[in-house]
Amino acid sequence: MQRKICAIGNSRGVSLPPDLLEKLHLAVGSEVNIELDDAQAKIIIEPVKKKKYPKGIDQKFVSQVNDFIERYRPALDELARK
């Protein structure tokens, strides 16, 4: 399938047809990873795979725990050495 590169503000983009987005379960606002394969001169776009958490654990809680760990990492590392 051929598409044209278009201007989007100061950036450039490529539109994706609805049937392709539907097959990949993507919609406006979905996150994708974009990589450049230099060896084959290709751009690779893949859906971001959402992490699944155990029942009862939500993403907000995990985010709060990760923020806590980053904020107090030096103290936690020091406690781990003791």
C-alpha positions in Angstrom: 0.0 0.0 0.0 1.4 3.4 -0.9 0.7 6.5 1.2 2.0 10.1 0.9 3.9 12.0 3.6 1.9 15.0 4.7 2.7 18.1 6.8 1.4 18.0 10.4 2.4 21.3 12.0 6.2 21.3 12.0 6.3 17.5 11.7 5.5 15.1 8.9 3.2 12.2 9.0 1.5 9.3 7.1 -2.2 8.6 7.4 -3.2 5.0 8.2 -6.3 3.5 6.7 -9.1 2.6 9.1 -9.2 -1.1 8.2 -5.5 -1.4 9.1 -6.0 0.3 12.4 -8.9 -1.9 13.2 -6.9 -5.1 12.5 -4.2 -3.9 14.9 -6.8 -2.6 17.5 -5.5 0.9 17.2 -7.5 4.2 17.4 -6.7 7.9 17.7 -4.6 8.3 20.8 -3.2 4.8 20.7 0.6 4.5 21.4 3.0 3.0 18.9 6.7 2.4 18.9 8.6 3.7 15.9 12.0 2.3 14.9 14.3 2.8 12.0 15.9 -0.3 10.4 19.0 1.3 8.9 20.2 -1.9 7.3 17.0 -2.3 5.3 16.1 1.4 5.1 12.7 0.7 6.7 10.5 2.4 9.2 8.8 0.0 11.6 5.7 1.0 13.5 4.3 -1.4 16.1 1.5 -1.1 18.7 2.7 -0.6 22.3 1.9 -3.7 24.2 0.2 -2.8 27.4 1.4 -4.6 30.5 -1.1 -6.8 32.2 -1.2 -6.5 36.0 -2.5 -9.1 38.4 -6.1 -8.8 39.4 -6.7 -5.9 41.9 -3.5 -4.0 40.8 -4.2 -1.0 38.6 -1.9 1.1 36.4 -2.2 4.1 38.7 -0.9 2.1 41.7 2.0 0.8 39.7 2.9 4.3 38.5 2.8 5.6 42.1 5.1 2.8 43.3 7.5 3.5 40.4 7.6 7.2 41.2 8.3 6.3 44.9 11.2 4.0 43.9 12.7 6.7 41.6 12.4 9.4 44.2 13.9 7.4 47.0 16.3 5.2 45.0 19.5 6.3 46.8 18.0 5.5 50.2 16.6 2.2 49.0 19.9 1.2 47.5 21.6 2.0 50.8 19.1 0.0 52.8 19.6 -2.9 50.4 23.3 -2.9 51.1 22.8 -3.3 54.9 
